[in-house]
Amino acid sequence: MNLGEKIIQKLRKEIAPQEYERYLRHIIYESESSRNDIIVFKATNIFTAKWIHSNYVENLAHLFEIENGIKPTIDIQVGTNSRKRTSITKNQTIETKNNQGKALLNPSFTFESFIVGSSNQFAYTTALSVAEKPGRLYNPLFIYGGAGLGKTHLLQAIGNYRLNLGDRVIYTTLEHFLNKFLSHLQSQTMEKFRKKYRQCDVLLIDDIQFLSNKEKTQDELFHTFNELHNAGKQIIMTSDRPPKKIKFLEERLRTRFEWGLQADIQPPELETKIAIIQKKCELDGIKLDREIIQYIATHMGENIREIEGTLIRLNAMSTMLNQNITLDFAQNAIKDQLKEKQENVSIDDIVKIVSKELNVKLSDIKSKKRHKNVVNARRIVIYLARNLTPNSMPQIAVYFGMKDHSAISHSLRKIKDIIKNDENFKMLLEELSNKIGTLTKKVE
């Protein structure tokens, strides 16, 4: 282990594990270029370099000083070709064409780190096209979908892509835009406000649905939109609903939001959720086997932010208790979260999903019919009801009009036997569980 690696490992002990895995793990100590008074690291991209420069340069310099007695300048270089390197020392910052165009973006939100599946393929492809040719293809781009599905990730991925190419990028939430607007309005400095938002190359606005019923802010955004659009500058917005469903939105703004392209993100299918969890574990250095990943993907619903929070919780508990993350450990750690979800799931919800997916009539599942496909569907409902709802076996028996819970117990044993021997059947149950979680989320 060379000196630079030794220092990085020392810093690793002082910071959160996910911070190390996301940023510090991806820099390389350049021993040939380093001296006692200047230490050179190479980062894989400008976003990692910027983050390290903003957060860890002083820590690194201090640790080198402890080791060598000299506090060096920390030089973070970007790229592998020395003729194309961008360098950041402790006295410098990464700049865009205009300091006012600096964007407060999460450097980990890139197109490379976004997991693509059928539920978000269109939104991803569209966002990438806009990033490659801003102001030319789809302007504005309006991305909408439920909470925690990746809208902000795609929005900031566009920003990071353009920022890396030197564009003036502004990222803001609608709430921040509103607060700044009111502050400048009160202080009579609106010219400064307008200059900031109307002289950028790319404007990113998150959670535009909160524009509802804000008349003065709508008027200001209308003129900002026109200025940028007429100048060929790119505008991208996110919302939890399409423009036509945002209440109390001025018609002139609604039509402008619909000028370009609307791209929706649907709840992820099971395989996409599994891939997202695997990627997150890789980035944060969390070791989970396939069975645990499938359990989390199946039971934790559609909100990716919530799933990421669960992974962080698991990792923190594992570290504090000095225990490996087993399936039992994971189930115990998230049981309270699952209990809350179970309280929002009814057997009727399960019957509806199973009926639709297996093409069996609702009335047949709840009847006494003994046709093979009906019995199979009924057993699946019983199994899912026992695992996804707080109902006891006697309560499930009452739902199906059975004499006692012994028939429920028999059905559960049958299903478990099939799961052991039929991988396809097991996958079917996981897909159904995932769809039930998605349905109940929408019902809320």
Secondary structure, DSSP 8 states (H G I E B T S, - for coil): --HHHHHHHHHHTTS-HHHHHHTGGGEEE-TTT--SSEEEEEESSHHHHHHHHHHTHHHHHHHHHHHHS---EEEEEESS-GGG-EEE-TT-----SSGGG-----TT--STT----TTTHHHHHHHHHHHHSTTTSSSSEEEEESTTSSHHHHHHHHHHHHHHTT--EEEEEHHHHHHHHHHHHHTT-HHHHHHHHHS-SEEEEE-GGGGTT-HHHHHHHHHHHHHHHHTT-EEEEEESS-GGGSTT--HHHHHHHTTSEEEEE----HHHHHHHHHHHHHHHT----HHHHHHHHHHS-S-HHHHHHHHHHHHHHHHHHT----HHHHHHHTHHHHHHHHTT--HHHHHHHHHHHHT--HHHHTS----HHHHHHHHHHHHHHHHHSS--HHHHHHHTT-SSTHHHHHHHHHHHHHHHH-HHHHHHHHHHHHHHHHHHHHH-
